[in-house]
């Protein structure tokens, strides 16, 4: 039966198979406005292996540098590039040279990656769409990331320009931004390529790309596991491979999902280009006073999760007691008042999610991201106000137990 899959998706699967990989035959790629999704052609049972690739098909800083060094003839210039610069530039050169280089091994993979027009990550929002987020952590995060990535691109562009002016003309900011965004939305930790695969990063962990495996979209809580197979007398493999296994059954015609882990909407929008409604993993970043870069930042979740450190800092600022003395009710009252005021200031800066937005000027999917993000921010701040009020009430009750009747002004 003829396939209705996109030719680039078919070419990717064929390339994977030729290189020792595997894509479940009962699945197919389905094209969407933002790229591809993976669909079950037939019912898939529990514990189905969806995709397998040999380690050598992974894109790492090491193999990206090796390829770029051959192309640019400037290996020492790459020593100062970070992982994103190396891998993003490697992806860029597949576009610049149209795969016509023996050193570029991932052409069929790159052809399936979303185009800049399909991306919705924070840096691909229009100026008008960015303005929606003014008054939030997201607005500053987009600005800071753009400054950082533009600086990286400028350094890379200077090296490319010193080698070939035509390549430099093609090595645009837009192309680099798209490739860096593919990294932010698709990278896995290098700890997956170990005998005990893990998504937990460590100081020595590097980002890597896993072609084919990264095709599955995200679903929170999706039960999946990773399996790594090394050649030995029990396994019929010739080289190390990593596989993704789905542990829930999937009906024919349904999309298959991976689980990217617990991520707040801020991270999903900035790095992935989507959000989750009522995301239980949402967080907000707060700091107490000032704009000093060294000021401690506190990440607080819904139901005031993680507030203990912030509360302790505020207590230390208002407290008059020594380290070995019990916190007084006066200190608790002052601290709860300070926290409440800080939260109210942040709430006043948040944009209104219910305002009318023109889908002709703001893309509908961006409107959805904006509204789900703001809902999470307000819910967290509401929980912080409830926390501050509860601390205030506790302090009042302590004062009464000591014979002091507290009367608070509105």
DAHURA-V346991 format. One record per pair of residues at least 4 apart in sequence whose C-alpha atoms are under 8 Angstrom apart, sorted by sequence separation. I is the first residue (numbers start at 0). J is the second residue. D is the distance in Angstrom with one decimal. If there is no record, write none. Layout:
I/J/D, I/J/D
This chain:
4/8/6.6, 5/9/6.5, 6/10/6.1, 7/11/6.2, 8/12/6.4, 9/13/6.2, 10/14/6.0, 11/15/6.2, 12/16/6.3, 13/17/6.2, 14/18/6.3, 15/19/6.4, 16/20/4.6, 22/26/7.7, 30/34/5.9, 31/35/5.3, 39/43/7.0, 43/47/6.6, 52/56/6.6, 53/57/7.5, 58/62/6.6, 59/63/6.1, 60/64/6.0, 61/65/6.3, 62/66/6.2, 63/67/6.1, 64/68/5.8, 65/69/6.5, 66/70/6.4, 67/71/5.8, 68/72/5.3, 69/73/7.7, 73/77/7.2, 74/78/7.2, 76/80/8.0, 80/84/5.6, 81/85/6.3, 82/86/6.1, 83/87/5.6, 84/88/5.8, 85/89/6.1, 86/90/6.3, 87/91/6.2, 88/92/6.3, 89/93/6.9, 90/94/7.2, 91/95/6.3, 92/96/5.7, 93/97/5.4, 94/98/6.8, 96/100/7.0, 99/103/7.6, 105/109/6.2, 106/110/6.2, 107/111/6.9, 108/112/7.0, 113/117/5.6, 114/118/6.6, 119/123/5.5, 120/124/6.8, 124/128/5.6, 125/129/6.1, 126/130/6.3, 127/131/6.9, 128/132/7.7, 129/133/7.2, 133/137/7.8, 134/138/6.9, 135/139/7.3, 136/140/6.2, 137/141/6.1, 138/142/6.5, 139/143/6.0, 140/144/6.1, 141/145/6.2, 142/146/6.3, 143/147/6.3, 144/148/6.0, 145/149/5.9, 146/150/6.2, 147/151/6.4, 148/152/6.1, 149/153/6.1, 150/154/6.5, 151/155/6.4, 152/156/5.9, 153/157/6.2, 154/158/6.8, 155/159/6.4, 156/160/6.0, 157/161/6.3, 158/162/6.7, 159/163/6.1, 160/164/5.1, 163/167/6.3, 164/168/6.3, 165/169/6.6, 166/170/6.0, 167/171/7.3, 170/174/6.5, 171/175/6.3, 172/176/5.9, 173/177/6.2, 174/178/6.3, 175/179/6.0, 176/180/6.0, 177/181/6.2, 178/182/6.5, 179/183/6.4, 180/184/6.2, 181/185/5.7, 182/186/5.1, 187/191/7.4, 189/193/8.0, 191/195/7.5, 192/196/6.1, 193/197/8.0, 200/204/5.6, 209/213/5.9, 210/214/7.5, 230/234/6.1, 231/235/7.5, 249/253/6.5, 262/266/6.3, 263/267/6.4, 264/268/5.9, 265/269/6.1, 266/270/5.8, 267/271/4.9, 268/272/4.6, 290/294/7.1, 299/303/6.0, 300/304/4.6, 305/309/7.9, 306/310/6.1, 307/311/6.1, 308/312/6.3, 309/313/6.3, 310/314/6.2, 311/315/6.2, 312/316/6.4, 313/317/6.4, 314/318/5.5, 320/324/5.9, 326/330/6.5, 327/331/6.5, 328/332/6.1, 329/333/6.2, 330/334/6.0, 331/335/6.0, 332/336/6.2, 333/337/6.1, 334/338/6.1, 335/339/6.0, 336/340/6.1, 337/341/6.2, 338/342/6.2, 339/343/6.2, 340/344/6.3, 341/345/6.5, 342/346/6.2, 343/347/6.2, 344/348/6.7, 345/349/6.7, 357/361/5.9, 358/362/5.4, 361/365/6.7, 362/366/6.4, 363/367/6.3, 364/368/6.3, 365/369/6.1, 366/370/6.2, 367/371/6.2, 368/372/6.0, 369/373/6.2, 370/374/6.1, 371/375/6.4, 372/376/6.4, 373/377/6.1, 374/378/6.1, 375/379/6.2, 376/380/6.3, 377/381/6.0, 378/382/6.3, 379/383/6.3, 380/384/6.3, 381/385/6.3, 382/386/6.2, 383/387/6.1, 384/388/6.1, 385/389/6.1, 386/390/6.3, 387/391/6.2, 388/392/6.2, 389/393/6.2, 390/394/6.2, 391/395/6.3, 392/396/6.2, 393/397/6.2, 394/398/6.2, 395/399/6.3, 396/400/6.2, 397/401/6.5, 398/402/6.4, 399/403/4.8, 4/9/6.6, 15/20/4.7, 16/21/5.5, 30/35/4.5, 31/36/6.9, 52/57/7.9, 58/63/6.7, 67/72/7.8, 68/73/5.6, 69/74/7.7, 80/85/6.2, 92/97/7.6, 93/98/4.9, 98/103/6.2, 113/118/6.5, 118/123/6.4, 119/124/6.3, 124/129/5.9, 132/137/6.3, 133/138/5.3, 159/164/7.5, 160/165/8.0, 170/175/7.0, 181/186/7.7, 191/196/4.2, 208/213/7.5, 229/234/7.3, 230/235/6.9, 231/236/7.8, 249/254/7.9, 262/267/6.6, 266/271/7.4, 267/272/6.2, 268/273/5.1, 289/294/7.5, 299/304/5.6, 300/305/6.4, 320/325/7.3, 326/331/7.2, 356/361/7.0, 358/363/5.5, 361/366/6.6, 398/403/5.0, 399/404/5.4, 15/21/6.5, 16/22/7.7, 29/35/5.4, 30/36/6.4, 68/74/4.6, 92/98/7.8, 93/99/7.9, 98/104/8.0, 132/138/5.2, 160/166/7.1, 190/196/5.9, 191/197/5.1, 228/234/7.3, 230/236/5.3, 249/255/7.3, 267/273/5.7, 268/274/5.8, 299/305/5.1, 320/326/6.7, 398/404/6.6, 399/405/7.4, 15/22/7.9, 28/35/6.1, 29/36/5.2, 67/74/7.7, 159/166/6.8, 160/167/4.8, 190/197/5.5, 191/198/6.4, 229/236/7.0, 230/237/5.6, 267/274/5.7, 287/294/7.6, 298/305/6.8, 299/306/5.8, 320/327/7.7, 398/405/7.0, 28/36/5.7, 29/37/6.0, 77/85/7.6, 98/106/5.4, 115/123/7.6, 121/129/7.8, 130/138/7.6, 159/167/5.5, 190/198/6.6, 228/236/7.5, 229/237/7.9, 230/238/5.7, 286/294/6.9, 287/295/7.6, 297/305/7.9, 298/306/8.0, 318/326/7.3, 358/366/7.8, 12/21/7.7, 28/37/4.7, 29/38/6.6, 68/77/7.5, 97/106/7.7, 129/138/6.7, 188/197/8.0, 190/199/7.2, 229/238/6.2, 230/239/6.4, 264/273/7.8, 286/295/6.1, 287/296/7.9, 297/306/7.8, 395/404/7.7, 12/22/6.6, 27/37/5.7, 28/38/6.1, 64/74/7.7, 93/103/6.4, 188/198/6.1, 190/200/6.9, 229/239/4.5, 264/274/5.2, 286/296/4.8, 356/366/7.5, 395/405/6.1, 26/37/6.6, 27/38/5.3, 92/103/7.8, 156/167/6.3, 159/170/7.9, 187/198/7.3, 188/199/7.4, 228/239/5.6, 229/240/6.7, 264/275/6.5, 285/296/5.7, 286/297/6.1, 297/308/7.3, 319/330/7.4, 26/38/5.5, 27/39/6.5, 93/105/7.6, 188/200/6.2, 227/239/7.1, 228/240/5.3, 245/257/7.8, 284/296/6.4, 285/297/5.2, 297/309/6.2, 318/330/5.3, 26/39/4.4, 27/40/6.4, 64/77/7.0, 93/106/5.9, 227/240/5.7, 228/241/6.5, 284/297/5.5, 285/298/6.5, 317/330/6.1, 25/39/5.9, 26/40/5.1, 89/103/7.8, 156/170/6.8, 190/204/6.4, 227/241/4.5, 264/278/6.9, 284/298/4.6, 285/299/7.5, 25/40/5.1, 26/41/7.3, 94/109/8.0, 189/204/5.6, 226/241/5.7, 227/242/6.4, 263/278/6.8, 283/298/5.6, 284/299/6.4, 25/41/5.5, 93/109/7.1, 188/204/6.1, 189/205/5.3, 225/241/7.0, 226/242/5.1, 263/279/7.8, 264/280/7.7, 265/281/7.4, 282/298/6.1, 283/299/5.4, 314/330/6.7, 317/333/6.6, 25/42/7.9, 188/205/5.8, 189/206/5.9, 225/242/5.7, 226/243/6.6, 263/280/4.8, 264/281/5.8, 265/282/7.7, 282/299/5.2, 283/300/6.5, 314/331/7.0, 317/334/6.3, 352/369/7.5, 353/370/7.8, 25/43/7.5, 67/85/8.0, 188/206/4.9, 189/207/5.9, 225/243/5.0, 226/244/7.5, 262/280/5.8, 263/281/4.0, 264/282/7.9, 282/300/4.2, 352/370/5.3, 90/109/6.8, 122/141/6.2, 187/206/5.6, 188/207/6.1, 224/243/6.1, 225/244/6.2, 261/280/6.0, 262/281/7.2, 263/282/5.9, 281/300/5.7, 282/301/6.7, 8/28/6.4, 121/141/5.9, 152/172/6.7, 186/206/5.5, 187/207/5.4, 223/243/7.1, 224/244/5.3, 280/300/6.8, 281/301/6.5, 314/334/5.5, 64/85/6.1, 186/207/5.3, 187/208/6.2, 223/244/5.6, 224/245/6.8, 280/301/7.3, 313/334/5.8, 352/373/6.3, 60/82/5.4, 63/85/5.9, 64/86/7.9, 67/89/6.5, 122/144/7.9, 186/208/5.0, 187/209/7.4, 223/245/4.6, 224/246/7.6, 279/301/6.8, 351/373/8.0, 352/374/7.4, 4/27/6.9, 5/28/7.5, 26/49/8.0, 63/86/5.6, 66/89/7.4, 122/145/6.7, 149/172/7.3, 152/175/6.7, 185/208/6.5, 186/209/7.5, 222/245/6.4, 223/246/5.6, 286/309/7.9, 350/373/7.7, 4/28/6.1, 5/29/7.7, 222/246/5.5, 310/334/7.7, 313/337/7.5, 349/373/7.6, 4/29/6.6, 5/30/7.2, 23/48/7.0, 60/85/6.0, 64/89/7.8, 222/247/6.6, 313/338/7.3, 4/30/7.9, 23/49/5.0, 60/86/5.9, 63/89/5.6, 182/208/7.2, 287/313/7.5, 22/49/6.0, 23/50/6.1, 59/86/6.9, 186/213/7.9, 22/50/4.5, 58/86/7.3, 148/176/7.5, 185/213/5.8, 197/225/7.9, 310/338/7.8, 21/50/5.4, 22/51/6.5, 196/225/6.5, 20/50/7.6, 21/51/4.9, 196/226/7.0, 212/242/7.8, 20/51/5.3, 21/52/6.4, 196/227/6.8, 212/243/6.9, 346/377/7.0, 20/52/4.3, 70/102/7.4, 195/227/7.5, 19/52/6.8, 20/53/6.1, 69/102/7.2, 194/227/6.2, 19/53/6.4, 191/225/7.7, 193/227/7.1, 194/228/7.7, 223/257/6.7, 346/380/7.0, 18/53/7.8, 67/102/7.9, 192/227/7.2, 194/229/7.9, 221/256/6.9, 223/258/6.7, 66/102/5.1, 221/257/6.4, 222/258/7.2, 15/52/7.1, 66/103/6.6, 221/258/5.2, 18/56/7.8, 218/256/5.7, 220/258/6.3, 342/380/6.2, 216/255/7.5, 217/256/5.5, 218/257/6.3, 219/258/5.9, 215/255/6.4, 216/256/5.2, 217/257/5.1, 218/258/5.5, 219/259/7.4, 220/260/7.5, 215/256/5.3, 216/257/5.9, 217/258/5.3, 218/259/7.6, 219/260/6.9, 342/383/7.1, 215/257/5.6, 217/259/6.0, 219/261/7.1, 342/384/6.8, 339/383/7.6, 339/384/5.7, 338/384/7.8, 339/387/5.8, 192/241/7.0, 338/387/6.3, 339/388/7.7, 191/241/7.8, 336/387/7.2, 335/387/4.8, 335/388/6.9, 335/390/6.0, 336/391/7.5, 335/391/5.6, 115/173/7.4, 332/390/7.5, 115/174/7.6, 118/177/7.7, 331/390/6.9, 332/391/5.4, 120/180/7.2, 331/391/6.7, 115/177/5.6, 332/394/6.0, 114/177/7.2, 331/394/5.9, 332/395/7.7, 329/394/7.4, 328/394/4.8, 84/151/6.6, 88/155/7.7, 328/395/7.3, 84/152/7.3, 112/181/7.5, 328/397/6.4, 328/398/6.2, 84/155/7.1, 95/166/6.7, 95/169/6.1, 301/375/7.6, 80/155/7.9, 95/170/7.1, 35/111/7.8, 303/379/6.3, 34/111/7.5, 301/378/6.6, 302/379/6.4, 303/380/7.9, 306/383/7.9, 34/112/6.7, 92/170/8.0, 301/379/4.7, 34/113/4.9, 91/170/7.1, 300/379/6.1, 303/382/5.4, 33/113/6.3, 34/114/7.9, 299/379/7.4, 302/382/5.2, 303/383/5.4, 301/382/6.8, 302/383/7.5, 76/158/7.3, 34/117/6.8, 91/174/6.5, 303/386/7.1, 33/117/4.7, 91/175/6.4, 32/117/6.2, 33/118/6.1, 33/119/7.8, 184/270/5.4, 88/175/6.8, 91/178/6.4, 183/270/5.2, 184/271/4.6, 71/159/7.0, 87/175/6.4, 90/178/6.1, 183/271/6.9, 72/162/7.9, 88/178/7.4, 180/270/6.7, 71/162/6.3, 87/178/4.8, 180/271/7.8, 273/364/7.8, 87/179/5.1, 14/107/7.0, 86/179/8.0, 274/367/7.8, 275/368/7.8, 282/375/7.5, 283/376/6.3, 274/368/5.3, 277/371/6.7, 281/375/6.0, 282/376/7.1, 84/179/7.7, 87/182/7.1, 273/368/6.2, 276/371/5.3, 281/376/7.5, 11/107/5.1, 83/179/6.4, 86/182/7.8, 275/371/6.8, 283/379/7.2, 10/107/6.2, 11/108/5.7, 274/371/6.8, 277/374/7.3, 278/375/7.1, 282/379/7.2, 274/372/7.3, 277/375/6.5, 83/182/7.2, 7/107/6.8, 11/111/7.5, 268/368/7.0, 108/210/6.2, 7/110/6.2, 8/111/6.2, 108/211/7.6, 7/111/5.8, 264/371/7.8, 265/372/6.9, 264/372/5.9, 82/205/7.3, 82/206/7.1, 137/265/6.3, 141/269/6.9, 140/269/7.8, 137/269/7.6, 54/192/7.0, 60/205/7.9, 59/205/8.0, 60/206/8.0, 59/206/7.2, 60/207/7.4, 121/268/5.9, 122/269/7.3, 136/283/7.3, 59/207/5.0, 120/268/5.7, 121/269/4.3, 136/284/6.8, 58/207/5.6, 59/208/6.8, 119/268/7.8, 120/269/5.2, 121/270/6.7, 57/207/6.7, 58/208/5.0, 120/270/5.5, 57/208/5.6, 58/209/6.6, 120/271/5.5, 121/272/6.7, 57/209/4.9, 58/210/7.9, 119/271/7.5, 120/272/3.8, 56/209/7.2, 57/210/6.6, 119/272/4.4, 120/273/7.4, 56/210/7.1, 118/272/6.7, 119/273/7.2, 52/209/7.7, 52/210/7.8, 52/211/7.8, 52/212/7.8, 50/211/6.9, 51/212/7.3, 50/212/6.0, 37/214/6.9, 36/214/6.7, 37/215/5.9, 35/214/7.0, 36/215/6.2, 37/216/7.8, 36/216/6.5, 54/238/7.8, 53/238/6.6, 54/239/5.8, 53/239/5.7, 54/240/5.4, 53/240/4.0, 54/241/6.8, 52/240/5.5, 53/241/6.3, 22/211/7.8, 51/240/6.6, 52/241/5.7, 51/241/5.6, 52/242/6.6, 51/242/4.2, 50/242/5.7, 51/243/6.6, 49/242/7.5, 50/243/5.7, 48/242/6.8, 49/243/5.9, 50/244/7.7, 48/243/5.9, 49/244/5.9, 15/211/7.8, 48/244/4.3, 49/245/7.1, 47/244/5.6, 48/245/6.5, 46/244/5.9, 47/245/5.4, 12/211/7.6, 46/245/5.3, 47/246/6.7, 11/211/7.6, 45/245/6.9, 46/246/4.2, 45/246/5.0, 46/247/6.7, 47/248/8.0, 45/247/4.9, 46/248/7.6, 44/247/7.1, 45/248/4.7, 44/248/4.5, 43/248/5.5, 44/249/6.6, 42/248/7.5, 43/249/5.0, 42/249/5.7, 43/250/6.4, 42/250/4.4, 43/251/7.4, 41/250/6.9, 42/251/4.5, 39/249/7.0, 41/251/4.4, 39/250/6.9, 40/251/5.2, 41/252/7.3, 39/251/5.1, 40/252/5.8, 38/251/7.8, 39/252/5.3, 135/348/7.4, 38/252/5.9, 39/253/5.7, 134/348/5.0, 135/349/6.1, 38/253/5.6, 39/254/6.3, 134/349/5.2, 135/350/8.0, 38/254/4.3, 39/255/6.8, 133/349/7.6, 134/350/6.7, 37/254/5.7, 38/255/5.7, 133/350/7.1, 36/254/6.8, 37/255/5.6, 132/350/7.0, 36/255/7.7, 37/256/7.8, 131/350/7.2, 127/360/8.0, 128/361/6.1, 127/361/7.4, 128/365/7.3, 132/369/7.2, 131/369/7.2, 124/365/8.0, 119/365/7.6
